[in-house]
């Protein structure tokens, strides 16, 4: 976790808030530790961070990675039979869609459209006639979060049910891109394996049970806790068992375990009443002021031990923090040595964003530590070997004293 500047507000741990303390009273004494671990594993993203990072990634992608002109759309819920541009189905987002996420994303897209030339972005592409007239080559769908991935898949299918869109894609006249602020491991895998998108990019990968530095026993205990205390066990691990741990300032995703969202449940309190943490999909304003910006602590040494780099972990934090000003480089090399080569895997493994992981890999290539296939070079292996050598510690054996010194013997003269 990055160091905080003096005077910067430090978010409160969820278990130390008033709602958190009350929420923990729902559980039997033997379950409290697992409940506290779950609660303190939440990632709480501010709306400012969300807007800034998504806007930056959008501009970067549009100017370097997609065929232009492109058209931007905010992903929204679609029915299984919806066909884009047929009947009342439109890409426009209304105030009745979702929990506010779609409108915020659409607002970001409009600002991005105004900031880029029309040769790059087509504005107001709300009909298929506009797409045809302006010869749009990329449809870029944008969403804040993919937990189960179902919403993003349903949205792509609605577009591809349109015969014209389907024909253009078959002829490679148009490509479908998906950009996500965040995604769970399972959600991203499901989207990619569907084949519905030509390209999928994500800023933050993980923020779910699978990405946490929990032991197998802790994963088991937390999962059992979520199922035992959920009012509806089928939602115990979140929608479609996606095991999400991400909360936005503007919404609480339904991928969060139900016990964090429910207002009624199987409480062990004397009065039998469930003390909620979040109110369904809404965060009480006072609670959000305490939590915004919170993320769980990350221990790089645990990550190294998890991939068998025990000697490197024993060498201490001195080697795992920086080399030439690039933080996490040695950690990334350690994970690469164990076969983790994709930026998303590495981002989750060392708790950085996917763009940050890409930059670390780019620097490693420039220094000749990894090759173009993200495999360790001889220089990379030498770097890892050097990092495993524990720095020598010199400890003085002399004990200081403020007492006056009186010699007890004199040297003989020569």
C-alpha positions, 0 to 999 in steps of 0.5 A, spaced: 500 500 500 502 506 498 505 511 503 500 517 505 502 524 505 502 527 512 495 530 514 492 525 509 485 522 512 486 515 513 480 511 512 477 507 518 478 499 518 470 497 517 470 493 524 472 499 528 466 503 525 460 503 529 456 499 524 462 494 524 462 493 531 454 492 531 455 488 525 460 483 529 455 482 534 450 478 529 455 472 530 457 466 535 463 467 539 467 462 535 465 465 528 467 472 530 474 472 527 472 470 520 466 475 520 472 480 522 476 478 517 471 478 511 469 485 513 476 488 513 477 485 507 473 490 503 475 495 498 472 501 498 473 506 492 471 513 492 467 516 486 473 521 485 478 515 484 473 511 480 472 517 475 479 519 474 482 512 473 476 510 468 477 516 464 485 516 464 484 508 461 479 510 456 483 516 453 489 511 453 485 505 450 482 510 445 488 513 442 492 507 442 489 500 442 482 500 438 480 501 431 477 508 430 472 511 429 469 508 435 463 509 439 462 509 447 456 506 451 455 504 458 453 497 459 446 496 462 442 490 464 438 487 458 433 482 458 434 475 454 430 477 448 433 484 447 435 486 440 439 492 440 435 498 436 429 493 435 423 495 438 424 499 445 431 497 446 436 502 445 443 504 448 441 510 451 441 509 459 435 512 463 435 514 470 431 507 471 437 503 469 441 500 475 443 503 481 446 509 478 452 506 476 450 506 469 449 514 469 455 515 472 459 511 467 455 515 461 457 521 464 464 519 464 463 517 457 460 524 455 466 528 458 471 523 454 467 524 447 468 532 448 475 531 449 477 527 443 477 529 436 471 526 432 475 522 428 477 518 434 470 518 437 463 518 434 458 522 438 451 521 439 451 514 436 444 512 438 442 509 432 444 504 427 444 509 421 449 513 425 453 507 426 453 506 418 454 513 416 460 515 420 463 508 419 464 506 426 469 501 427 469 499 434 464 499 439 467 500 446 462 498 452 464 500 459 462 498 466 464 499 473 464 492 475 464 485 473 462 480 478 459 474 475 460 477 468 452 476 466 450 483 465 456 484 460 455 478 457 447 479 456 449 486 453 454 483 448 448 478 446 443 484 445 448 487 440 449 481 436 442 479 436 442 485 431 443 482 424 446 488 421 451 488 427 452 481 427 454 481 419 459 487 420 463 483 426 463 477 421 466 481 416 471 484 421 468 491 419 467 492 427 470 490 433 467 489 440 471 492 446 469 491 453 473 496 458 472 494 466 474 498 472 474 492 476 473 485 475 473 478 479 477 473 477 471 468 475 467 474 472 473 476 467 474 468 466 467 467 464 467 474 459 473 472 456 471 465 454 465 467 451 468 469 445 463 475 445 468 480 445 474 481 441 478 485 446 477 486 454 481 490 458 480 491 466 484 496 471 483 492 477 483 485 477 481 481 483 478 484 489 474 477 491 476 471 495 481 468 490 485 474 490 486 475 498 492 473 502 487 468 506 490 461 508 485 455 505 483 454 512 481 462 512 477 461 506 473 455 508 471 459 515 469 465 511 465 461 506 461 457 511 460 463 515 457 467 509 452 461 507 450 459 515 448 466 516 445 468 510 438 469 510 438 466 503 443 461 502 443 462 495 446 469 495 450 467 501 457 468 496 454 474 492 450 473 486 452 467 482 457 465 488 462 471 485 465 472 492 466 480 491 469 484 496 469 491 492 464 497 494 464 503 490 462 510 493 456 510 489 453 503 490 454 496 493 454 491 488 450 485 489 456 480 488 458 482 495 456 476 500 449 477 502 451 478 510 454 484 508 448 487 505 442 484 508 437 487 513 434 481 516 438 475 517 440 469 522 442 473 528 445 470 534 444 477 538 440 476 544 434 480 541 434 476 535 435 482 530 440 482 525 444 488 525 446 490 518 452 493 515 450 496 509 443 497 507 441 493 501 445 496 496 446 503 499 452 505 504 449 510 509 453 517 508 456 517 515 459 510 514 461 512 507 465 518 510 469 513 514 470 508 509 472 511 503 479 509 500 479 503 505 483 497 502 486 491 506 493 491 508 498 487 503 504 483 505 509 482 500 512 477 504 506 472 504 505 473 497 513 471 496 512 465 500 505 463 497 509 462 490 515 458 494 520 464 494 522 462 501 529 465 501 527 471 498 521 472 503 527 471 508 531 476 505 526 481 508 522 488 505 529 491 503 529 487 496 522 487 495 520 494 495 524 497 489 530 497 484 531 503 480 525 506 483 520 501 480 516 498 486 514 491 486 519 489 481 523 483 485 516 481 487 513 481 480 520 477 477 518 472 483 511 471 480 514 470 473 518 465 475 512 461 477 509 462 471 504 468 472 505 472 466 499 475 464 499 483 467 492 481 470 495 475 474 501 479 476 496 485 478 492 481 483 498 477 486 502 484 488 496 488 489 497 493 484 492 496 478 493 492 471 496 498 468 501 499 473 503 491 472 504 493 465 508 498 466 513 494 471 513 489 466 515 494 460 521 496 465 523 489 466 523 488 459 527 495 458 532 492 463 533 485 459 530 482 466 524 478 462 523 477 454 517 479 450 514 472 452 514 475 459 519 469 461 525 470 465 532 472 462 539 470 465 539 477 467 532 476 471 534 470 474 541 473 476 536 479 479 532 474 483 538 470 486 541 477 488 535 479 492 535 472 496 542 474 499 540 477 506 543 484 507 549 483 512 547 486 519 553 489 523 551 489 530 556 493 535 558 488 541 560 494 545 555 497 550 555 504 552 555 507 559 555 514 562 559 511 568 566 514 569 572 510 567 578 508 571 583 504 569 585 498 573 592 496 570 597 500 567 601 497 561 608 496 562 613 501 559 618 498 553 
